[in-house]
């Protein structure tokens, strides 16, 4: 390509599409809730009729979080198009009810990989490749790609991971600074979220961390337009004035985000504070009234439910509940629709293996076994699955949970001694086996069966009762599957296949015929649950647990 051609292509890639852009940054400490703030802003603006898109920029050098330890990173969220992304995309989807894609998450690893590939391909025509402009250009191009996708968004919200001052974040902040110059100040808004700590010994809320955080941001060349302080206590006008004075922000642009009883209350609190109105005013957007009636009703049910039920999640990453974030939220969604508080017992599978199920599971009304990888904790999960099957407790298996249910049934009902998954051991009965198209795969990152795949559901089953349709699409993340060579043996003994890929080669769902509610799926239904519409399988599982609880209570009453 000629030098003039390369320059022309770069200029077109960096052309900023007509839209409004909101950059959400964080300071002082991580985990303040930038993702919830971004998702809440997205919901508020969407509820006013604006078309919104959201982008998470992660500064780590992993290409994606797919190979990261769940204890370090938490849940890997999977999109319809098969991208393995940060868990904040789950918040974006659950709040805005907009399906995300690979364009909604970018990591520093992806940015640098793209820059290096372009250098190898000769795109830079022999020039010295540098952070500025090549890396920052690539970051800007990722924003413009999202802004050009159909339906073209009117507002693009960009959240950057980590905190201001982190070394690895500097190229992103520099790119955002350049972006504002290129797009124009009326089309770009910076919202900075910081911590306002309360010092009990002094009896005071301290503004100094916020001042230093903004100072660091300004040293990079970015002046925040709006400051949101995360706090556990009400802030006074005096504190707002002080923050405004030392951070060069008008007092009316200093807002509070107080700790909420549920994350789903945050959008309503932002409305009370007036943050969305301020955002629209600063961006020159027409003021519109939000429609959050259904949302507010769901929040009311979460805070003051009429019923409650206790469920167990038997997993291997329960030490960090963010590893199962979408499952937690799916329970909240189902509970809100059923006017029920779902109390979750996070049970370590290895403890069940050591001490038996009765000690941990005798007072729960449903048992869920979630996804995971590796042999650790498998025996404990098998014991939990058997306990649910034999005691008639509602059971829900997800991904590895299906595989565990199948192995347990094979060993103790179908008579296949020492049946197992080929992931864990060599066995005469590999009832779970590596998918055929995975046998030649050696790279770990981004090579599993990923994204949304079709599933045909059999009528007259609990699965069909939940979905009320024959063809569904659900998201996957796995390498191993049900071994079809054993399908007839399982169905003969009472475990029936109720969901299959349309080509019949992949078992998607199984259930037990002679059990109140025992269902397992190979996909991850929690990824498609929303507050305004709970996932049907979670809804039916919680409903079954309520019925089981009611039956237990009735049996106690009838006992002489």
Secondary structure per residue as TSV (DSSP state, phi and psi in degrees):
chain	resnum	aa	ss	phi	psi
A	1	X	-	360.0	141.0
A	2	X	-	-71.2	161.3
A	3	X	H	-61.9	-40.3
A	4	X	H	-67.7	-35.3
A	5	X	H	-66.1	-41.2
A	6	X	H	-63.8	-42.1
A	7	X	H	-64.3	-38.9
A	8	X	H	-65.5	-40.6
A	9	X	H	-66.7	-40.8
A	10	X	H	-63.1	-42.6
A	11	X	H	-62.1	-40.1
A	12	X	H	-68.8	-39.2
A	13	X	H	-64.9	-30.8
A	14	X	T	-92.9	0.6
A	15	X	-	-67.9	126.2
A	16	X	-	-84.2	115.7
A	17	X	-	-61.0	149.7
A	18	X	S	-68.1	115.6
A	19	X	S	-173.7	176.1
A	20	X	E	-106.1	141.2
A	21	X	E	-124.6	129.4
A	22	X	E	-118.5	122.2
A	23	X	E	-105.2	123.7
A	24	X	E	-107.0	117.2
A	25	X	E	-117.8	165.3
A	26	X	E	-134.1	153.1
A	27	X	-	-140.0	167.4
A	28	X	S	78.6	-67.0
A	29	X	S	-139.9	161.1
A	30	X	S	-83.9	175.8
A	31	X	-	61.9	30.7
A	32	X	S	-79.0	-22.1
A	33	X	S	112.6	32.6
A	34	X	H	-61.6	-37.7
A	35	X	H	-64.1	-41.8
A	36	X	H	-67.7	-39.8
A	37	X	H	-62.4	-45.5
A	38	X	H	-63.3	-44.4
A	39	X	H	-64.4	-38.8
A	40	X	H	-67.2	-41.8
A	41	X	H	-62.1	-40.7
A	42	X	H	-60.4	-44.2
A	43	X	H	-63.4	-47.0
A	44	X	H	-60.4	-43.3
A	45	X	H	-72.9	-38.0
A	46	X	H	-64.7	-38.2
A	47	X	T	-65.9	-13.9
A	48	X	T	-95.2	4.2
A	49	X	T	95.6	6.3
A	50	X	-	-87.2	145.5
A	51	X	-	-84.2	121.6
A	52	X	E	-120.8	143.1
A	53	X	E	-131.0	148.2
A	54	X	E	-130.3	139.2
A	55	X	E	-128.1	130.0
A	56	X	E	-103.2	123.4
A	57	X	E	-106.7	115.8
A	58	X	E	-107.2	126.4
A	59	X	-	-77.5	-7.2
A	60	X	S	-71.9	157.7
A	61	X	S	-86.3	-6.1
A	62	X	S	-60.4	142.1
A	63	X	S	-64.5	-38.2
A	64	X	S	-155.4	171.6
A	65	X	G	-81.8	6.9
A	66	X	G	-60.3	-28.8
A	67	X	G	-102.4	6.0
A	68	X	S	-84.6	146.9
A	69	X	-	-64.9	128.8
A	70	X	H	-57.4	-28.2
A	71	X	H	-69.0	-23.9
A	72	X	H	-89.4	-43.5
A	73	X	H	-109.1	-20.1
A	74	X	-	86.0	-156.8
A	75	X	-	-66.1	142.5
A	76	X	-	-94.2	118.3
A	77	X	E	-91.4	136.6
A	78	X	E	-115.4	132.9
A	79	X	-	-94.8	171.2
A	80	X	T	-58.0	-36.6
A	81	X	T	-87.9	11.0
A	82	X	-	89.1	13.2
A	83	X	-	-78.6	136.0
A	84	X	E	-93.6	118.5
A	85	X	E	-132.5	177.2
A	86	X	-	-66.8	151.2
A	87	X	T	-67.0	-17.0
A	88	X	H	-63.1	-25.1
A	89	X	H	-64.2	-28.0
A	90	X	H	-63.4	-42.3
A	91	X	H	-62.1	-43.4
A	92	X	H	-57.3	-46.4
A	93	X	H	-68.3	-43.7
A	94	X	H	-65.8	-32.5
A	95	X	H	-84.3	-47.2
A	96	X	H	-90.5	-15.4
A	97	X	-	58.4	36.2
A	98	X	-	-116.1	126.8
A	99	X	-	-71.2	129.1
A	100	X	-	-88.1	171.0
A	101	X	-	-143.9	-175.2
A	102	X	G	-61.9	-20.2
A	103	X	G	-76.1	-11.5
A	104	X	G	-93.2	2.7
A	105	X	E	-144.3	130.6
A	106	X	E	-136.6	140.6
A	107	X	E	-115.1	160.9
A	108	X	H	-60.0	-33.4
A	109	X	H	-60.1	-42.9
A	110	X	H	-65.2	-40.8
A	111	X	H	-61.7	-51.2
A	112	X	H	-67.0	-36.8
A	113	X	H	-61.6	-40.6
A	114	X	H	-67.2	-42.4
A	115	X	H	-63.1	-44.9
A	116	X	H	-64.2	-40.3
A	117	X	H	-63.8	-40.1
A	118	X	H	-64.6	-37.7
A	119	X	H	-64.5	-41.6
A	120	X	H	-65.1	-33.1
A	121	X	T	-82.3	-4.8
A	122	X	T	83.6	14.3
A	123	X	T	-64.8	-23.5
A	124	X	T	-95.6	7.4
A	125	X	T	53.4	39.6
A	126	X	T	83.2	1.4
A	127	X	-	-73.4	161.3
A	128	X	-	-71.9	125.6
A	129	X	-	-88.8	125.9
A	130	X	-	-133.1	164.7
A	131	X	I	-59.4	-44.6
A	132	X	I	-115.1	117.2
A	133	X	I	-104.1	-5.9
A	134	X	I	-69.4	-47.4
A	135	X	I	-68.9	-44.8
A	136	X	H	-65.0	-35.6
A	137	X	H	-60.8	-42.4
A	138	X	H	-63.5	-39.1
A	139	X	H	-63.9	-43.9
A	140	X	H	-63.7	-40.0
A	141	X	H	-61.6	-35.9
A	142	X	H	-64.3	-35.9
A	143	X	H	-68.3	-42.9
A	144	X	H	-67.9	-32.7
A	145	X	H	-60.1	-46.1
A	146	X	H	-64.6	-39.6
A	147	X	H	-68.7	-17.1
A	148	X	H	-95.8	-8.5
A	149	X	S	-74.1	148.1
A	150	X	S	-84.8	143.0
A	151	X	S	-72.4	132.6
A	152	X	-	-58.5	125.0
A	153	X	-	-71.8	148.0
A	154	X	S	-88.3	-24.8
A	155	X	E	-134.9	129.6
A	156	X	E	-114.8	123.0
A	157	X	E	-104.6	123.2
A	158	X	E	-115.7	118.1
A	159	X	E	-105.6	134.1
A	160	X	E	-109.2	131.9
A	161	X	-	-72.4	164.7
A	162	X	S	76.7	-162.1
A	163	X	-	-126.6	154.7
A	164	X	T	-60.7	136.1
A	165	X	T	106.1	-19.5
A	166	X	-	-65.7	131.3
A	167	X	G	-58.5	-44.1
A	168	X	G	-69.8	-15.3
A	169	X	G	-84.5	-14.6
A	170	X	H	-55.2	-42.8
A	171	X	H	-61.7	-34.0
A	172	X	H	-67.8	-45.8
A	173	X	H	-63.5	-38.2
A	174	X	H	-65.3	-39.9
A	175	X	H	-63.4	-40.5
A	176	X	H	-66.6	-37.3
A	177	X	H	-61.5	-45.7
A	178	X	H	-63.9	-38.8
A	179	X	H	-57.8	-41.9
A	180	X	H	-63.3	-39.5
A	181	X	H	-65.7	-38.1
A	182	X	H	-74.3	-37.9
A	183	X	H	-86.1	-28.5
A	184	X	-	102.7	141.7
A	185	X	G	-62.1	-28.1
A	186	X	G	-74.2	-15.3
A	187	X	G	-106.5	0.5
A	188	X	E	-130.4	135.4
A	189	X	E	-133.3	133.9
A	190	X	E	-107.7	122.6
A	191	X	E	-112.3	122.2
A	192	X	E	-112.9	123.6
A	193	X	E	-103.3	126.5
A	194	X	E	-133.6	171.1
A	195	X	E	-95.7	135.0
A	196	X	-	-114.7	89.6
A	197	X	-	-75.5	149.9
A	198	X	E	-104.1	122.4
A	199	X	E	-96.8	106.3
A	200	X	T	-61.5	-40.2
A	201	X	T	-62.7	-34.8
A	202	X	T	-92.0	-15.7
A	203	X	T	66.8	33.6
A	204	X	E	-136.3	150.7
A	205	X	E	-87.4	132.3
A	206	X	-	-106.4	127.6
A	207	X	-	-94.0	-10.6
A	208	X	H	-58.3	-43.6
A	209	X	H	-56.7	-39.4
A	210	X	H	-65.1	-42.4
A	211	X	H	-59.3	-45.7
A	212	X	H	-68.4	-35.1
A	213	X	H	-63.7	-46.1
A	214	X	H	-67.0	-36.0
A	215	X	H	-58.8	-43.8
A	216	X	H	-63.6	-39.4
A	217	X	H	-64.4	-41.2
A	218	X	H	-69.7	-32.0
A	219	X	H	-64.0	-28.1
A	220	X	H	-76.6	-19.7
A	221	X	T	109.1	14.1
A	222	X	-	-117.0	122.8
A	223	X	-	-102.4	117.4
A	224	X	-	-65.7	143.6
A	225	X	S	-89.8	-33.5
A	226	X	E	-133.3	135.9
A	227	X	E	-115.4	127.5
A	228	X	E	-115.6	123.5
A	229	X	E	-104.0	128.0
A	230	X	E	-84.5	123.4
A	231	X	E	-147.5	154.4
A	232	X	S	-96.2	-5.2
A	233	X	S	-130.7	157.8
A	234	X	-	-62.9	137.4
A	235	X	-	-101.9	150.0
A	236	X	-	-92.8	168.5
A	237	X	H	-63.0	-33.0
A	238	X	H	-62.0	-42.2
A	239	X	H	-66.9	-41.9
A	240	X	H	-61.1	-42.7
A	241	X	H	-61.1	-43.1
A	242	X	H	-64.9	-45.2
A	243	X	H	-62.9	-44.5
A	244	X	H	-59.7	-43.8
A	245	X	H	-64.2	-48.4
A	246	X	H	-80.6	-15.7
A	247	X	H	-110.7	7.6
A	248	X	T	56.9	42.3
A	249	X	-	-127.2	139.0
A	250	X	-	-61.3	142.8
A	251	X	G	-53.1	-37.2
A	252	X	G	-70.4	-8.7
A	253	X	G	-104.7	13.8
A	254	X	E	-105.2	118.0
A	255	X	E	-121.6	160.3
A	256	X	E	-108.2	138.2
A	257	X	E	-122.6	93.1
A	258	X	E	-81.5	148.8
A	259	X	-	-51.9	132.1
A	260	X	-	-111.1	157.7
A	261	X	S	-66.8	-32.5
A	262	X	S	-143.1	146.9
A	263	X	G	-61.2	-24.4
A	264	X	G	-75.5	-7.9
A	265	X	G	-84.7	-16.9
A	266	X	H	-58.5	-46.4
A	267	X	H	-57.8	-36.8
A	268	X	H	-69.1	-36.8
A	269	X	H	-68.4	-36.9
A	270	X	H	-62.3	-37.9
A	271	X	H	-63.7	-42.6
A	272	X	H	-62.9	-36.9
A	273	X	H	-73.5	-23.1
A	274	X	T	89.3	17.6
A	275	X	H	-66.0	-47.8
A	276	X	H	-59.8	-38.4
A	277	X	H	-63.3	-40.4
A	278	X	H	-65.6	-40.4
A	279	X	H	-60.5	-48.2
A	280	X	H	-63.0	-40.9
A	281	X	H	-63.2	-45.4
A	282	X	H	-67.8	-31.1
A	283	X	H	-90.4	0.7
A	284	X	T	71.1	26.9
A	285	X	-	-88.2	149.2
A	286	X	-	-67.2	131.2
A	287	X	-	-71.0	128.5
A	288	X	-	-134.1	154.3
A	289	X	-	-82.9	137.2
A	290	X	-	-77.7	153.5
A	291	X	-	-115.5	92.7
A	292	X	-	-122.3	26.9
A	293	X	H	-63.6	-48.6
A	294	X	H	-63.6	-41.9
A	295	X	H	-59.6	-47.4
A	296	X	H	-62.6	-36.0
A	297	X	H	-65.3	-41.9
A	298	X	H	-63.7	-41.2
A	299	X	H	-63.0	-39.8
A	300	X	H	-60.8	-41.2
A	301	X	H	-68.7	-34.5
A	302	X	H	-65.3	-42.0
A	303	X	H	-78.4	-33.6
A	304	X	S	-134.0	68.9
A	305	X	-	-76.4	154.7
A	306	X	S	-84.6	-26.2
A	307	X	E	-126.3	168.6
A	308	X	E	-147.4	154.4
A	309	X	E	-147.0	150.7
A	310	X	E	-113.1	123.8
A	311	X	E	-123.2	152.9
A	312	X	E	-111.8	135.4
A	313	X	E	-109.8	112.1
A	314	X	E	-97.2	100.7
A	315	X	E	-131.8	-175.1
A	316	X	S	-118.1	-1.9
A	317	X	-	-122.0	25.2
A	318	X	T	-67.3	-13.1
A	319	X	T	-63.9	-21.5
A	320	X	S	-130.4	100.5
A	321	X	G	-66.8	-17.7
A	322	X	G	-63.4	-18.0
A	323	X	G	-65.1	-20.4
A	324	X	G	-123.1	34.9
A	325	X	H	-55.8	-46.5
A	326	X	H	-67.1	-31.3
A	327	X	H	-67.0	-44.0
A	328	X	H	-55.2	-48.0
A	329	X	H	-68.9	-36.3
A	330	X	H	-63.4	-36.2
A	331	X	H	-64.1	-40.5
A	332	X	H	-63.2	-42.0
A	333	X	H	-63.4	-47.6
A	334	X	H	-64.0	-41.2
A	335	X	H	-61.7	-39.6
A	336	X	H	-63.2	-41.8
A	337	X	H	-68.4	-32.3
A	338	X	T	-95.8	7.4
A	339	X	T	56.0	45.4
A	340	X	E	-135.4	137.3
A	341	X	E	-87.9	123.1
A	342	X	E	-96.8	107.6
A	343	X	E	-88.1	123.1
A	344	X	E	-105.9	127.0
A	345	X	E	-93.5	112.8
A	346	X	E	-86.8	104.4
A	347	X	E	-108.5	122.3
A	348	X	E	-70.1	123.8
A	349	X	H	-61.1	-36.3
A	350	X	H	-65.8	-29.8
A	351	X	H	-67.3	-37.1
A	352	X	H	-65.0	-39.7
A	353	X	H	-62.1	-37.9
A	354	X	H	-78.3	-40.4
A	355	X	H	-116.3	-3.3
A	356	X	-	89.4	160.2
A	357	X	S	-77.8	-29.9
A	358	X	H	-59.4	-36.3
A	359	X	H	-63.3	-29.6
A	360	X	H	-112.3	-27.4
A	361	X	H	-114.9	5.7
A	362	X	T	-75.3	-11.7
A	363	X	T	-119.2	22.4
A	364	X	-	-106.1	157.7
A	365	X	S	-112.6	8.8
A	366	X	E	-171.3	147.9
A	367	X	E	-128.8	126.6
A	368	X	E	-117.2	132.9
A	369	X	E	-113.1	117.2
A	370	X	-	-89.2	-175.6
A	371	X	-	-73.2	172.2
A	372	X	-	166.1	176.7
A	373	X	-	-136.3	148.3
A	374	X	S	91.6	164.5
A	375	X	S	-80.3	-24.9
A	376	X	T	-57.1	130.7
A	377	X	T	83.8	-3.6
A	378	X	H	-63.9	-43.9
A	379	X	H	-61.1	-38.4
A	380	X	H	-63.7	-38.6
A	381	X	H	-67.2	-38.9
A	382	X	H	-61.7	-40.9
A	383	X	H	-63.9	-41.6
A	384	X	H	-64.4	-41.2
A	385	X	H	-64.3	-41.7
A	386	X	H	-64.9	-40.6
A	387	X	H	-60.4	-44.6
A	388	X	H	-65.4	-41.6
A	389	X	H	-65.3	-47.4
A	390	X	H	-75.7	-29.7
A	391	X	H	-90.7	-3.8
A	392	X	T	72.1	24.1
A	393	X	-	-84.6	133.6
A	394	X	E	-51.7	133.0
A	395	X	E	-128.8	137.9
A	396	X	E	-134.6	117.6
A	397	X	E	-110.2	134.5
A	398	X	E	-122.8	122.2
A	399	X	T	57.9	-103.6
A	400	X	H	-58.4	-28.8
A	401	X	H	-61.6	-37.8
A	402	X	H	-65.1	-44.5
A	403	X	H	-63.4	-39.8
A	404	X	H	-63.0	-45.4
A	405	X	H	-60.3	-39.6
A	406	X	H	-66.9	-45.3
A	407	X	H	-62.0	-45.4
A	408	X	H	-61.5	-44.3
A	409	X	H	-64.8	-40.5
A	410	X	H	-61.1	-42.6
A	411	X	H	-71.9	-43.5
A	412	X	H	-105.6	-9.6
A	413	X	T	-122.4	-47.5
A	414	X	S	-82.5	-6.7
A	415	X	-	76.0	20.3
A	416	X	-	-93.5	86.8
A	417	X	T	-58.9	132.3
A	418	X	T	62.3	23.4
A	419	X	-	-56.8	147.3
A	420	X	E	-160.7	-177.8
A	421	X	E	-96.8	141.9
A	422	X	T	-68.6	-8.8
A	423	X	T	-70.1	-29.2
A	424	X	T	-105.5	-30.8
A	425	X	-	-163.0	159.1
A	426	X	-	-83.2	130.8
A	427	X	-	-148.9	156.1
A	428	X	S	-68.9	-26.0
A	429	X	-	-123.1	79.8
A	430	X	E	-80.2	77.1
A	431	X	E	-67.0	-21.0
A	432	X	E	-119.2	128.7
A	433	X	E	-138.5	161.7
A	434	X	E	-63.1	135.0
A	435	X	-	-60.7	143.6
A	436	X	G	-56.0	-43.1
A	437	X	G	-77.7	2.1
A	438	X	G	-99.5	-8.2
A	439	X	T	-66.8	-28.8
A	440	X	T	-98.2	5.5
A	441	X	-	-88.2	129.6
A	442	X	-	-119.0	-28.1
A	443	X	-	-75.0	142.4
A	444	X	-	-87.4	-37.9
A	445	X	T	-78.0	126.0
A	446	X	T	66.2	25.1
A	447	X	-	-115.9	1.7
A	448	X	S	-76.3	174.7
A	449	X	E	-71.5	112.9
A	450	X	E	-127.3	151.7
A	451	X	E	88.3	-171.5
A	452	X	E	-81.7	131.3
A	453	X	E	-132.4	151.8
A	454	X	E	-75.2	149.2
A	455	X	E	-141.4	129.8
A	456	X	E	-97.8	126.5
A	457	X	E	-103.6	138.5
A	458	X	-	-79.4	132.1
A	459	X	T	-65.7	154.9
A	460	X	T	77.8	16.8
A	461	X	S	-116.6	168.3
A	462	X	H	-66.0	-31.5
A	463	X	H	-63.5	-45.6
A	464	X	H	-67.4	-37.2
A	465	X	H	-59.2	-36.1
A	466	X	H	-72.2	-50.3
A	467	X	H	-84.1	-32.8
A	468	X	-	57.9	36.7
A	469	X	S	-161.0	156.3
A	470	X	S	-87.2	-30.8
A	471	X	E	-118.8	122.7
A	472	X	E	-128.0	169.1
A	473	X	E	-132.5	123.4
A	474	X	E	-131.9	160.1
A	475	X	E	-92.7	138.6
A	476	X	E	-117.3	158.4
A	477	X	E	-161.6	86.2
A	478	X	E	-163.6	164.5
A	479	X	S	-116.9	-24.7
A	480	X	E	-106.7	154.7
A	481	X	E	-146.5	168.0
A	482	X	E	-59.6	131.1
A	483	X	-	-83.8	110.3
A	484	X	G	-61.9	-16.5
A	485	X	G	-64.3	-19.4
A	486	X	G	-106.7	7.4
A	487	X	H	-58.5	-46.6
A	488	X	H	-62.5	-38.5
A	489	X	H	-63.6	-43.7
A	490	X	H	-65.4	-46.4
A	491	X	H	-66.5	-32.2
A	492	X	H	-62.9	-33.3
A	493	X	H	-96.5	0.7
A	494	X	T	111.6	0.0
A	495	X	E	-100.1	112.6
A	496	X	E	-104.3	146.6
A	497	X	E	-84.1	119.8
A	498	X	E	-113.0	-8.2
A	499	X	E	-145.0	130.3
A	500	X	E	-137.9	150.7
A	501	X	-	-58.0	142.1
A	502	X	T	-52.0	-27.5
A	503	X	T	-83.4	-2.0
A	504	X	S	78.3	6.4
A	505	X	S	-94.7	-14.8
A	506	X	S	-126.9	120.2
A	507	X	E	-75.9	122.9
A	508	X	E	-101.2	-32.4
A	509	X	E	-145.0	142.8
A	510	X	E	-134.2	157.7
A	511	X	E	-154.1	163.1
A	512	X	E	-96.7	136.7
A	513	X	T	-71.3	-41.8
A	514	X	T	-104.5	61.4
A	515	X	S	-153.1	143.3
A	516	X	S	-55.2	-45.0
A	517	X	S	-164.9	99.6
A	518	X	E	-134.1	104.0
A	519	X	E	-138.8	141.9
A	520	X	E	-140.7	147.4
A	521	X	E	-134.3	149.2
A	522	X	S	-80.6	-22.1
A	523	X	S	-90.4	-178.0
A	524	X	-	-114.5	87.2
A	525	X	G	-66.1	-24.3
A	526	X	G	-60.4	-23.5
A	527	X	G	-73.3	-14.1
A	528	X	G	-114.4	14.3
A	529	X	-	-84.8	144.3
A	530	X	B	-133.7	153.7
A	531	X	T	-60.9	-40.2
A	532	X	T	-81.4	-9.2
A	533	X	B	-155.0	96.8
A	534	X	-	-62.5	149.8
A	535	X	-	-66.2	136.7
A	536	X	H	-59.3	-33.8
A	537	X	H	-71.2	-38.5
A	538	X	H	-68.3	-38.8
A	539	X	H	-59.2	-48.6
A	540	X	H	-68.3	-34.7
A	541	X	H	-65.5	-47.7
A	542	X	H	-64.6	-38.3
A	543	X	H	-61.1	-43.5
A	544	X	H	-64.3	-37.8
A	545	X	H	-65.0	-38.3
A	546	X	H	-63.4	-41.3
A	547	X	H	-65.9	-39.3
A	548	X	H	-64.2	-41.4
A	549	X	H	-63.4	-43.2
A	550	X	H	-62.8	-40.6
A	551	X	H	-65.2	-42.7
A	552	X	H	-60.6	-44.2
A	553	X	H	-63.4	-38.4
A	554	X	H	-67.9	-39.7
A	555	X	H	-62.9	-37.6
A	556	X	H	-65.2	-41.6
A	557	X	H	-63.7	-36.6
A	558	X	H	-83.7	-6.6
A	559	X	-	-73.8	126.3
A	560	X	-	-62.6	360.0
